[in-house]
Amino acid sequence: MKILDDCSSAVPLRAGAGSPILVVDDEGSVRRFALRVLEREGYGVVEAQDGVEAFELIKQGFQFEAVVSDIVMPRMNGVELVQVLATTHPHLPVILMSGHATAALAELGITAPCAILPKPFPAERLLHEVRRCTGRRESA
């Protein structure tokens, strides 16, 4: 897991790339997939295992361009994280990931400020949603 000890380490990989993306999932394989996809496109990435770790990083002053979070996790799940961030960081884009059907989540009133990605999803879909939610243009 790539958890940073100080805010000075939370920098993008390429100049002008913006703040890193926070990837939150209790499954290491999902975090590693997102990390590889995002870093390959020049995004800096910070990982957290659950909503508690994610919110601790944010409370410590880390600046993130967006949050990509699983919904079902121990301690603080993705929906709870979205609710907390809606009051503390209302302009921070959040993309939720879920192995559950997106329509079923919507029926339950579970929405993200930006998007819900149904698992499994291809790398291109993750990149498209991150770019869309952060206002970046698609690569040529």
C-alpha positions as CSV (number, residue, x, y, z in Angstrom):
1,M,0.0,0.0,0.0
2,K,1.3,3.4,-0.9
3,I,0.4,5.5,2.2
4,L,2.4,8.7,2.4
5,D,4.0,9.8,5.7
6,D,4.1,13.5,4.8
7,C,2.3,15.9,2.5
8,S,5.5,16.7,0.6
9,S,5.4,13.3,-1.0
10,A,1.9,13.8,-2.4
11,V,3.0,15.2,-5.8
12,P,1.9,14.4,-9.3
13,L,4.2,12.4,-11.5
14,R,4.3,14.9,-14.4
15,A,4.6,18.7,-14.2
16,G,1.2,20.3,-14.5
17,A,-0.6,17.1,-13.8
18,G,-2.4,18.4,-10.7
19,S,-2.8,16.8,-7.3
20,P,-2.8,13.0,-7.0
21,I,-5.8,10.8,-7.2
22,L,-6.8,9.0,-4.0
23,V,-7.7,5.3,-4.6
24,V,-9.7,3.7,-1.8
25,D,-10.4,0.0,-1.8
26,D,-9.9,-2.9,0.7
27,E,-8.9,-5.2,-2.1
28,G,-5.2,-4.8,-2.9
29,S,-5.7,-6.1,-6.5
30,V,-8.2,-3.3,-7.3
31,R,-5.9,-0.6,-5.8
32,R,-2.9,-2.0,-7.8
33,F,-5.0,-2.0,-11.0
34,A,-6.1,1.6,-10.6
35,L,-2.6,2.6,-9.6
36,R,-1.1,1.1,-12.8
37,V,-3.8,2.6,-15.0
38,L,-3.6,6.1,-13.5
39,E,0.2,6.3,-13.2
40,R,0.6,5.1,-16.8
41,E,-1.4,8.2,-17.8
42,G,0.8,10.5,-15.6
43,Y,-1.5,10.8,-12.5
44,G,0.0,10.6,-9.1
45,V,-1.8,8.1,-6.9
46,V,-2.2,7.6,-3.2
47,E,-3.8,4.5,-1.8
48,A,-6.0,3.9,1.2
49,Q,-7.5,0.6,2.4
50,D,-10.8,2.1,3.6
51,G,-12.7,5.3,4.2
52,V,-11.1,5.8,7.6
53,E,-7.6,5.8,6.1
54,A,-8.8,8.0,3.2
55,F,-10.4,10.6,5.4
56,E,-7.3,10.6,7.8
57,L,-5.1,11.5,4.8
58,I,-7.5,14.3,3.8
59,K,-7.7,15.6,7.4
60,Q,-3.9,15.7,7.5
61,G,-3.9,18.2,4.6
62,F,-3.2,16.0,1.6
63,Q,-4.7,17.6,-1.5
64,F,-6.3,15.3,-4.1
65,E,-7.7,16.0,-7.5
66,A,-10.3,13.3,-7.1
67,V,-11.2,10.2,-5.0
68,V,-11.9,6.8,-6.6
69,S,-13.5,4.6,-3.9
70,D,-15.0,1.2,-3.5
71,I,-18.5,1.2,-1.8
72,V,-18.3,-2.0,0.3
73,M,-15.3,-1.7,2.8
74,P,-14.8,-2.3,6.5
75,R,-14.8,0.6,9.1
76,M,-16.0,3.4,6.8
77,N,-17.6,2.4,3.5
78,G,-17.6,4.5,0.3
79,V,-21.1,5.9,0.8
80,E,-20.1,7.1,4.3
81,L,-17.0,8.6,2.9
82,V,-19.0,10.4,0.2
83,Q,-21.3,11.8,2.9
84,V,-18.4,13.1,5.0
85,L,-16.7,14.6,2.0
86,A,-19.9,16.3,0.9
87,T,-19.7,18.4,4.0
88,T,-16.0,18.8,4.4
89,H,-14.8,19.0,0.8
90,P,-17.9,19.5,-1.4
91,H,-16.0,20.3,-4.5
92,L,-13.8,17.2,-4.4
93,P,-14.9,14.8,-7.2
94,V,-15.7,11.3,-6.0
95,I,-16.1,8.3,-8.2
96,L,-17.5,5.2,-6.6
97,M,-16.7,1.6,-7.7
98,S,-19.0,-1.3,-7.0
99,G,-19.4,-4.9,-7.8
100,H,-23.2,-4.4,-7.4
101,A,-25.5,-3.4,-10.2
102,T,-25.5,0.3,-10.8
103,A,-29.3,0.4,-11.2
104,A,-29.7,-1.4,-7.8
105,L,-27.4,1.2,-6.2
106,A,-29.4,4.0,-7.7
107,E,-32.7,2.5,-6.4
108,L,-31.2,2.5,-2.9
109,G,-30.3,6.2,-3.3
110,I,-26.6,5.5,-3.5
111,T,-25.0,8.0,-5.8
112,A,-21.7,9.6,-6.1
113,P,-21.1,13.3,-6.8
114,C,-19.5,12.3,-10.0
115,A,-19.9,8.7,-11.2
116,I,-20.4,5.0,-10.3
117,L,-18.2,2.5,-12.0
118,P,-19.6,-1.1,-12.1
119,K,-16.8,-3.7,-11.4
120,P,-15.2,-5.1,-13.3
121,F,-14.4,-2.2,-15.6
122,P,-11.8,-1.6,-18.3
123,A,-8.9,0.7,-17.8
124,E,-10.3,3.1,-20.5
125,R,-13.5,3.5,-18.5
126,L,-11.6,4.4,-15.3
127,L,-9.5,7.0,-17.2
128,H,-12.6,8.4,-19.0
129,E,-14.4,9.0,-15.7
130,V,-11.4,10.4,-13.9
131,R,-10.8,12.8,-16.8
132,R,-14.5,13.8,-17.0
133,C,-14.8,14.3,-13.3
134,T,-11.6,16.4,-13.0
135,G,-12.3,18.4,-16.2
136,R,-9.3,17.0,-18.1
137,R,-9.3,16.4,-21.8
138,E,-9.1,13.0,-23.3
139,S,-5.6,12.1,-24.6
140,A,-5.2,12.3,-28.4
